[in-house]
Amino acid sequence: MTTKNVKVELLYLDLDTCDRCQATDRNLDTALEAVSGILRAAGWEVTVRKTHVTTEEQAAALGFVSSPTIRVNGRDIAPTLEESTCGACSSIAQTEVGCRTWGEETSAPVTTIVDAILRAVYGTAADTTSEPAPAAGSSVMQFLAAANKPKACAGACG
């Protein structure tokens, strides 16, 4: 039997303190665990890549527009781009930053992830187009610009 491959990708800004990124990462693991047996039995292999985006150049190259993002076969699983202020990322960047939401949820729901994977595997036409490159004023670019800016010394520089 020939093994077919489905590619799942998590792009994120911060897994250390951002509860949205952390919860989405956990939900992705849960979703993959839920579908792995079915996919394996059907001859599918899942390739997972988790990418910590740290620079504006990297975000632009990846077409990363909102954190966290999950893509299946290159397609963002979120039906629309919605964001709200993220306290953790705003604290890191020292400016107000919006992170992704899924309707009322602040992390990608397990059911949404499972549905996206199964649609990619069993759906009809596979759209493998990626998101557009992030605009200069996007939340991702604001976060990265602020987070990578040298911090001012509060009289402690020597």
C-alpha beads as a LAMMPS data file, in Angstrom:
LAMMPS data file: protein, C-alpha beads

158 atoms
157 bonds

1 atom types
1 bond types

-500.0 500.0 xlo xhi
-500.0 500.0 ylo yhi
-500.0 500.0 zlo zhi

Masses

1 110.0

Atoms # bond

1 1 1 0.000 0.000 0.000
2 1 1 1.338 3.444 -0.916
3 1 1 1.509 5.865 1.996
4 1 1 -0.101 9.232 1.411
5 1 1 0.950 12.289 3.398
6 1 1 -0.965 15.094 5.078
7 1 1 1.092 18.039 6.332
8 1 1 0.045 19.815 9.527
9 1 1 1.822 22.980 10.587
10 1 1 1.629 25.113 13.730
11 1 1 3.055 28.631 13.511
12 1 1 3.296 30.551 16.772
13 1 1 4.912 33.531 18.474
14 1 1 5.352 32.247 22.034
15 1 1 4.846 28.862 23.704
16 1 1 6.427 29.927 27.000
17 1 1 3.812 32.409 28.244
18 1 1 1.053 32.851 25.644
19 1 1 -1.923 30.787 26.805
20 1 1 -3.464 30.892 23.304
21 1 1 -0.371 29.372 21.697
22 1 1 0.002 26.832 24.522
23 1 1 -3.662 25.745 24.354
24 1 1 -3.597 25.539 20.555
25 1 1 -0.453 23.393 20.730
26 1 1 -2.142 21.049 23.249
27 1 1 -5.334 20.942 21.163
28 1 1 -3.311 20.097 18.059
29 1 1 -1.664 17.194 19.888
30 1 1 -5.077 15.989 21.100
31 1 1 -6.564 16.218 17.595
32 1 1 -3.640 14.339 16.061
33 1 1 -3.981 11.617 18.664
34 1 1 -7.718 11.359 17.905
35 1 1 -7.274 10.857 14.145
36 1 1 -3.925 9.054 14.005
37 1 1 -5.334 5.532 14.133
38 1 1 -7.900 6.223 11.420
39 1 1 -5.337 7.849 9.152
40 1 1 -2.752 5.116 9.713
41 1 1 -5.344 2.417 8.931
42 1 1 -6.239 4.248 5.714
43 1 1 -2.595 4.500 4.612
44 1 1 -1.997 8.138 5.555
45 1 1 1.063 9.506 7.282
46 1 1 0.912 12.812 9.140
47 1 1 3.884 15.152 9.051
48 1 1 3.772 17.782 11.787
49 1 1 5.936 20.883 11.851
50 1 1 5.813 23.391 14.698
51 1 1 7.531 26.674 13.924
52 1 1 8.423 29.381 16.423
53 1 1 8.389 32.559 14.341
54 1 1 10.923 35.020 15.714
55 1 1 11.579 37.632 13.004
56 1 1 9.607 39.793 10.624
57 1 1 11.520 38.283 7.711
58 1 1 10.581 34.769 8.783
59 1 1 6.914 35.791 9.212
60 1 1 6.866 37.301 5.728
61 1 1 8.532 34.254 4.172
62 1 1 6.008 31.940 5.845
63 1 1 2.985 34.135 5.072
64 1 1 2.284 34.196 8.812
65 1 1 -0.460 36.718 9.572
66 1 1 -1.837 35.771 12.998
67 1 1 -0.661 33.756 15.976
68 1 1 -1.258 30.943 16.518
69 1 1 -1.934 29.528 13.041
70 1 1 -2.581 25.921 12.098
71 1 1 -2.365 24.907 8.457
72 1 1 -3.238 21.580 6.916
73 1 1 -1.588 20.977 3.548
74 1 1 -0.715 24.677 3.435
75 1 1 -4.234 25.917 4.124
76 1 1 -5.146 27.900 7.245
77 1 1 -7.836 26.017 9.171
78 1 1 -9.494 29.176 10.523
79 1 1 -12.500 30.138 8.421
80 1 1 -11.833 33.853 8.993
81 1 1 -9.092 35.958 10.525
82 1 1 -10.302 37.179 13.911
83 1 1 -8.132 38.563 16.700
84 1 1 -8.489 40.056 20.154
85 1 1 -5.979 41.596 22.533
86 1 1 -3.638 39.012 24.014
87 1 1 -2.339 39.961 27.462
88 1 1 0.693 37.664 27.364
89 1 1 1.914 38.752 23.934
90 1 1 1.147 42.402 24.689
91 1 1 3.292 42.091 27.812
92 1 1 6.177 40.535 25.875
93 1 1 6.020 43.161 23.131
94 1 1 5.283 46.010 25.576
95 1 1 2.535 47.185 23.227
96 1 1 -1.018 46.025 22.578
97 1 1 -0.976 42.939 20.370
98 1 1 -3.901 40.979 19.010
99 1 1 -3.749 37.205 18.724
100 1 1 -6.027 34.845 16.834
101 1 1 -9.443 33.766 18.042
102 1 1 -11.816 31.147 16.662
103 1 1 -15.202 32.743 17.261
104 1 1 -15.595 32.781 21.044
105 1 1 -12.582 30.484 21.531
106 1 1 -9.071 31.811 22.117
107 1 1 -7.427 28.581 20.975
108 1 1 -8.046 26.352 17.983
109 1 1 -10.798 23.911 18.995
110 1 1 -9.922 20.222 18.723
111 1 1 -13.016 19.653 16.561
112 1 1 -11.925 22.342 14.098
113 1 1 -8.467 20.766 13.799
114 1 1 -9.850 17.246 13.363
115 1 1 -12.346 18.480 10.775
116 1 1 -9.605 20.265 8.789
117 1 1 -7.380 17.173 8.766
118 1 1 -10.207 14.860 7.709
119 1 1 -11.355 17.330 5.011
120 1 1 -7.805 17.432 3.649
121 1 1 -7.639 13.643 3.575
122 1 1 -11.165 12.787 2.439
123 1 1 -12.335 16.036 0.846
124 1 1 -12.555 16.730 -2.835
125 1 1 -10.461 19.532 -4.304
126 1 1 -7.396 20.238 -2.180
127 1 1 -6.539 23.906 -1.971
128 1 1 -2.886 24.105 -0.995
129 1 1 -2.545 27.850 -1.328
130 1 1 -0.951 29.646 1.561
131 1 1 -2.021 32.862 3.229
132 1 1 -0.856 36.195 1.858
133 1 1 2.274 37.742 3.309
134 1 1 1.613 39.702 6.504
135 1 1 1.140 43.434 6.152
136 1 1 3.538 45.772 7.909
137 1 1 0.891 46.777 10.481
138 1 1 -0.364 43.266 11.263
139 1 1 -0.390 41.998 14.850
140 1 1 2.354 39.482 14.064
141 1 1 4.605 42.190 12.633
142 1 1 3.819 44.554 15.553
143 1 1 4.736 41.825 18.037
144 1 1 7.949 40.858 16.279
145 1 1 9.086 44.446 15.773
146 1 1 8.444 45.301 19.423
147 1 1 9.727 42.034 20.886
148 1 1 12.986 42.261 18.918
149 1 1 13.619 45.922 19.722
150 1 1 16.429 46.425 22.238
151 1 1 14.919 47.185 25.658
152 1 1 15.855 50.444 27.357
153 1 1 18.040 50.148 30.434
154 1 1 16.336 51.370 33.587
155 1 1 19.565 52.724 35.090
156 1 1 20.942 49.188 35.406
157 1 1 23.204 49.257 32.371
158 1 1 26.815 49.339 33.235

Bonds

1 1 1 2
2 1 2 3
3 1 3 4
4 1 4 5
5 1 5 6
6 1 6 7
7 1 7 8
8 1 8 9
9 1 9 10
10 1 10 11
11 1 11 12
12 1 12 13
13 1 13 14
14 1 14 15
15 1 15 16
16 1 16 17
17 1 17 18
18 1 18 19
19 1 19 20
20 1 20 21
21 1 21 22
22 1 22 23
23 1 23 24
24 1 24 25
25 1 25 26
26 1 26 27
27 1 27 28
28 1 28 29
29 1 29 30
30 1 30 31
31 1 31 32
32 1 32 33
33 1 33 34
34 1 34 35
35 1 35 36
36 1 36 37
37 1 37 38
38 1 38 39
39 1 39 40
40 1 40 41
41 1 41 42
42 1 42 43
43 1 43 44
44 1 44 45
45 1 45 46
46 1 46 47
47 1 47 48
48 1 48 49
49 1 49 50
50 1 50 51
51 1 51 52
52 1 52 53
53 1 53 54
54 1 54 55
55 1 55 56
56 1 56 57
57 1 57 58
58 1 58 59
59 1 59 60
60 1 60 61
61 1 61 62
62 1 62 63
63 1 63 64
64 1 64 65
65 1 65 66
66 1 66 67
67 1 67 68
68 1 68 69
69 1 69 70
70 1 70 71
71 1 71 72
72 1 72 73
73 1 73 74
74 1 74 75
75 1 75 76
76 1 76 77
77 1 77 78
78 1 78 79
79 1 79 80
80 1 80 81
81 1 81 82
82 1 82 83
83 1 83 84
84 1 84 85
85 1 85 86
86 1 86 87
87 1 87 88
88 1 88 89
89 1 89 90
90 1 90 91
91 1 91 92
92 1 92 93
93 1 93 94
94 1 94 95
95 1 95 96
96 1 96 97
97 1 97 98
98 1 98 99
99 1 99 100
100 1 100 101
101 1 101 102
102 1 102 103
103 1 103 104
104 1 104 105
105 1 105 106
106 1 106 107
107 1 107 108
108 1 108 109
109 1 109 110
110 1 110 111
111 1 111 112
112 1 112 113
113 1 113 114
114 1 114 115
115 1 115 116
116 1 116 117
117 1 117 118
118 1 118 119
119 1 119 120
120 1 120 121
121 1 121 122
122 1 122 123
123 1 123 124
124 1 124 125
125 1 125 126
126 1 126 127
127 1 127 128
128 1 128 129
129 1 129 130
130 1 130 131
131 1 131 132
132 1 132 133
133 1 133 134
134 1 134 135
135 1 135 136
136 1 136 137
137 1 137 138
138 1 138 139
139 1 139 140
140 1 140 141
141 1 141 142
142 1 142 143
143 1 143 144
144 1 144 145
145 1 145 146
146 1 146 147
147 1 147 148
148 1 148 149
149 1 149 150
150 1 150 151
151 1 151 152
152 1 152 153
153 1 153 154
154 1 154 155
155 1 155 156
156 1 156 157
157 1 157 158
